[in-house]
Amino acid sequence: MLEYMYITGDPAVAEIAEDAGVDEIFVDLEKRGKEQRQHGLNTVKSDHTVENAAAIRAVLKKARLLVRVNPLWEGSAREIDAVIAAGADVVMLPYFKTEDEVRTFLSLCRGRAEARLLVETTEAVACLDRILRLPGVGSIHVGLNDLHLEMKKKFMFELLCDGTVEQIREKCRGSGVSWGFGGVASLGQGMLPAEHILAEHYRLGSSRVILSRSFCDVENHSDLDEVRRIFTDGVAKMRGYEEFLSRQGAAFFEENRQKTAQIVKTIAEGMQ
């Protein structure tokens, strides 16, 4: 089964997500440079704090706490120390470009939490073979949003069909480092329906995926009972679909790959 991640700074929502079977609660501290990279796009730009991470740590019983810090800057040592002191099980480094940046990040984590790398630059993809050989890299996640912008693509899931994600998969498979990519809406939802994305995760051997804002947009659902219903029903349906996927053979996944490529092509051609 895939590990599901969900981004929130709200302990009440975190408890609901955990109860529904979400594996990692994702607190997002990244702000530096993000507005410039994603200016004008309808992407999530959080206002989470270290205090949010500590409050969520206090309510979690089994889900892991993942905290995304900022790209390396002069305050990284303090920031990483603070999130680990707040109880982070996983610390994620975004938007890195060089092996030296990863070395510095690993030295700042010092094995106190899992070090996860968010691969979302072309430079990171180019040097990933060397990075994956560094001791201390716990896992990676492929950030389709920033990476597709860097590669001048119109739709983030073009990277799923042009060989980019498969190239990264091969690098990870050779190193033994677990990996995941992108996000997913609830079943039947999303520009590229979630069923196709989940099948691609299974075909490629991915380990984890983010439950996207469109899975449950808490800004539009202030009623916690409704949020609980969305999570409970949504995660259960996705787990049921995963059980279906686990019984499918190569022909099913090849047919899904082809359908996915056609849908992605149609969406990209319709974008300005």
N, C-alpha and C positions, 0 to 999 in steps of 0.2 A: 504494500500500500504506500502511496505517496504521503509525504509529510506536508501538512497544510500550514501556511503562515497567514496571519491576519494582522494588519497594521492598525493600532489604536493606542491612544494615550489614556483611555478611560478604564479604570479598574472594573467598573460594573460590566462594561462590554467585554473586557478580557475574561471575566469569570464566565459569562455566557458562552463565549467562543470556546473556552476550555471545556466546559460542560458538554458542548456539542461535538467535541472530538478534534478541535484544532490543536496542532502539535506545538506550534511556536507563536507566541505573542510578540509582535514586532513593534518596538518603539523607535521612532525615527527622529534623530537629532540633526540630520543633514540639512544645512541651510546654505553654507558657503558655496557660491557659484551656481547654485541650482536654478535660481530665478533667471539668470542670464542664459543658461543653457536651454531652459524650457519656457522662455518668455512667450506668452500668448497662447500656450498650450493648456488644454484642460487636464492637467496632471495633478497628482496629490502633492501638495507642499505643506508639510505639517508644522505645527508649532509646539511639538513635544519637548519636554525638558528631562533632565536627570531625575527630577522629583517625580515625574510621571512614571519613570522606570522603577523607582523605589516603591511607589504606591502599588504598581502592578505586581512587583515581586512579592509583596506582602499578601496578595490574595491568591496567587497561583499555587495549585496543589501538585500538578503533574506536568503541565505544559512548560516548555522552556521559554526563557525570556531572551529575546534577540534585540540588540540595540545597534542601530546603524549610526555610526559617528560621522563626523565631517571628513572630507578628504584631508590628507596630512597638512597641518599648519603649525604655527608656533605654539598653539595651545593643545596639541594632540595628546601629549603626555598627561596633562591634567584631565583632559576630557576622558581618555581611556581609563585612567585610574578611577575617575568618578563613577563611570558606568559599571565598572567591575565591582566597586564598593557598594553600588546600589543593587547588585545581585545579578548582573547580566551573565547568562550562561554562554551566550554567543555574542561576539562583537564583530560587526561587519564594516569593512573598509570600502567606501564607494570611490568611483572615478579615479582610480590610480592608472598610471601609464608605464611605470618602470619597475624593474626587479628591485632596485634600491628602495623604492617606496614601500614595497612589500616587506623587504628585510627590516626596515625601520618599524613598520607596523607590528611585525611579529616580535621584535625586540621590546616594544612598548607593552604588548599583551603579556609577554613572559610566561605563556602557558597557563595563565590564571583563568582563561575562558577560551572557548573554541574560537579560532580566528577564521572568519569567513570572508572571502574576497568577492566583491561585486564587479564582475567583468562587464564593463560598459564603454570601453574605449577601444579603438582599433589598435592602439599601441599595446594595450593589455593582451589582446588576442594574439598579436604578433610574438610576444615574449612569453606566452603562457607555458610553453614547454619547460623553460628554465624555472619559472616561478613555481610550477607544480613539484619541482624537485627540492624546493626549500623545506627544511624540517620545520614543522609547526603549522603548515597550512592545513586547516581542518576540513574545509569544504569551499566550494565556489557556487555563486549564483550568476546566471547570465542576465544582465539588465537590458532587456530588449528595447526599452524606451530610449535611453540615451544612445545606445549603440546604433539603433536604426537611424537616429538623427545624424550621428557622425558619418554614417555610411551613405547619407543622402537618399535614404529610402522613404517612401511615402507612408508605408504601413508597417508597424513593428513586426508583424508576423511574416513579412517577406524574408526575414532572417531565418525563419523556420524552413523555408522552401528554396533558398538559394545556396544552401550548403554551409552557411556560417555556423548554425547551431550544431550540425553534424561534425564539423571540423573541431569545435570545442569539445564535443562528446568524445571524439577519438583521443584527444589529448588527455582528458580526464580518465578515460578507461585505461590508458596506458600507465597512468600514475597511481591508479587506485583511489584517487580523491573523489569523494561523492560530489554530486553537482545537481543543480536544478535550473529552471529558467522561467522567466516571465510570470504572468498572472493569469487567472481564469475567473470567469463569471460563473453563476449558477447554471445548471443544466438547462439547455434550450435558450440561453441568453448569450449576448455578446455579438459583435460584428462577425467574428469568427466563432461559431457556436462552441460552447465548452466541451461538448462531446468530442469534437475533432481535436481540440487541444489536448485533452486528457489521453486520447488514443496515441497522439504523438509522443507524449511523455512516456507511455508504456513502450512504444516502438523504440525509442531512443535510450531507454534505461535511465531516465531521470529519477531523482530521489525526492524532489520537493517542488512545490509551486505556491505562489502567493494567491490567496483568495482576494480578488480585486475589489475596488470600491463598488463596482457594479454588482458584486455578490451581495453585499449589504452596505448601503450608504447610510451610515448612522446619522448623518446630518439631515437626512430626509425621513428618518424614523426615530423620533425622540421617545416613543413609547417602548420601554424596555421589554414588555411582553411581546410586542411585535418583532423586536430584534431577536428575542429568544426563539420565536417561531421560525423566523427566516433562517437562523443558524441551524436549529435542530432539524428542520425539514431539508434544508439545502445540503448540509454535510451528509445526512443519511442517504439522500438520493445520489450524491457523488460517490460515496463509498459503495453503494449498490452497483453503480455503473463500473466502478473499478473492479468489482468482483466479476462482472460480465467480461471486462477487458482481459482479466487474468486467464480466461478460458479460451481466448481467441488465438488463432494461428497466424502465420506469416501472411497468408493471402488477405485476411481481413485488414491487417495493418498497412499492407501495400495499397489496397484499395482506398483506405482512409487517407494515406499520404497523398495519393493522386487527387482525391476530392478536395483535400485541404489546399493543395497547390492551386487548384482551379478557383476556389473561393477567394483565396488571397489575391490571386491575379486580378479577379474581377473587382475586388474592393480597391486595390491599389490603382487600377486604371480609372476608377471613378473618383479618385481624390484629386484635388487641385494641387 
